[in-house]
Amino acid sequence: MSAKASQRTLVLIKPDAIQRGLSGAVISRLEGRGLRIVAMKMLHMDEAMAQRHYAVHEGKAFFKGLVEFITSSPIIAIVFEGQDAVEVVRRTMGETDPVKAQPGTIRGDYALDIGHNLVHGSDSLETAGKEIALFFNPGEILGYKRQIDAWIVGGQP
């Protein structure tokens, strides 16, 4: 059994998850999928950073609301690493609209509406690289191996 290359992706635990005390539940779900945290920080995103993060949506009707929401309370930014990390995070989060998210996903189980959907995850490997660089300096990301990793991706411990 050959292991696929490890990937890194960005996850933001949004203000609604922080305010509702769901940060641990979000992190636990992702770690439970075999992903490891290689960087994490809590911050209060300012408007300039929010506009850079959501630049792809600039000009859309909901852009101002996105910026206002993400800057309304602290967030937690996390870099997760693991096999197929981008896809694993996306599937674990569930659909952006919680009404469409499957039970068993973070959004399907906890999110209230599309504007308050608890968590952001990079949508591609390319986006992940850009988003990680926005929130973390290279020296803040720590690569390491866990003893359990061999059991997660196959092979012998």
N, C-alpha and C positions, 0 to 999 in steps of 0.2 A: 504494500500500500504506500503510495507516494504522497507526501504532504505538499499542499499548495503553498505558495509564497505567503508570508505574513503581510498584512496590510495595516495601515493606521487610518483612523477616521475620527472626526470631531463630533462630540455630543455636547449639546448645551441643555442643561436642566433649567428650564425657563422660570420666570417669576411665579407663575401659578403653582408649579410643583414645589417651589421653595415655600411659598405662603401656605400651602396645604400640608406641608410636612411629608412630601412624597419623594424627596431626594434619595433617601436610602432604598426605597422600593425600586426606583428607576435604576440605580447603580447595581443593585442586587440582581435584577433581571438580566442585565447585560453581562455581568460577571458570571452569572449562572449559565450563560450561553458559551462560556469558554474564553471570553475576551478578558484581557488584562489591562489595567489602568497603567499608562506610562507617563501621564501628566495630568494634574488636576489643580484647579484654583477657583476660588470664589471671587467674584468681582461685581461691581456695579457698572454696567456698560454705559458709557456716555453716548450722547446723540451722534457724534462724529463716528465712533466705532460702529454703532448700530447701522448708520447709513452705509458704511463700507461693507458690513456683513450682509446687508440686504440689498446691495447695489443692483443685483439682477432684477429686483422688483421695482426699482425707481421708475416713477411715472405712472404706476398702476394705482388704482383708486384706493387700495388697501395699504399702500406703502407707509403713509403717515401713521396709521394705526399700529402697524408692525413696530415701527421705531418707538412710538409712545409706550407700547406694551413691554417690549424687551428692556427698556430703560426705567421701568416703573419700580423695580425691586432688584435685589441682587440675583445673579445667576451663578451656576457652577459650570465651568468649561472643563471638559475631560477629553483626553486623547486615549482612545481604546485601540489596542493592537491585538491581532489574531488572524486566523485563517478566514479569508473572505469577510473581513471586518465590516466593510461598507454595507454589504448585503445582509449580513447578520443583524447589524444595528437597524437597518431599514425594516426588515421583517419583524423584529422584536418590538419596534415602536408601533407598527401598524399604520394604517392609512392616515393621511393628514387630517381628514374629517373623521372625528371619532364615531359618528353615526355609521360610517362605512367600515370602521376598523373591527377586525375579528376579535371576539372574546379570547382572552389569553395573551393579547398584545398589551403593551403599556397604555396606549391610547384607548383601546377597546375596553380595558378594565377600569381606567381612572379618569380619562379626559372628559371634559364637559361639553365643549363645542370647538369648532374649527379655529376660533380665535384664542382659545385656551386649551391647547393640546399638549401641554406639559414639557415637551422635549423636541429638540432639533437634532437631526443627524445629517451629515454630509450625504449628498445624493449621488456622488460618483467619486472615484479615486482622485481625479483631477481636482474636483471641488474640495475634497478633503485636504489636499496639500495646501491649497490657498487659504482655507479656513483655519487650519492648524497654525499656519504662519501668521495669521492675524491675531491669534490669541496667545501664542507661545513662542518664545525664543528657542532655538535649537538646544541650548544648554538646559532648558527646563524639562526636556523629554528624556526619560530614563529608560533605556533598553535593558531588559533582564530576562532571565529564564526562570520559570517555576518548575518544580519537580513534577507537577501534575500535567504540564504541557504535553508531554509524550503520550499521555492517556487521552488527551483531548484531540490531538491531530493524528493519532495512530503511531504505531511503532512500539518500541520497548522503553520502559522507564530507565 
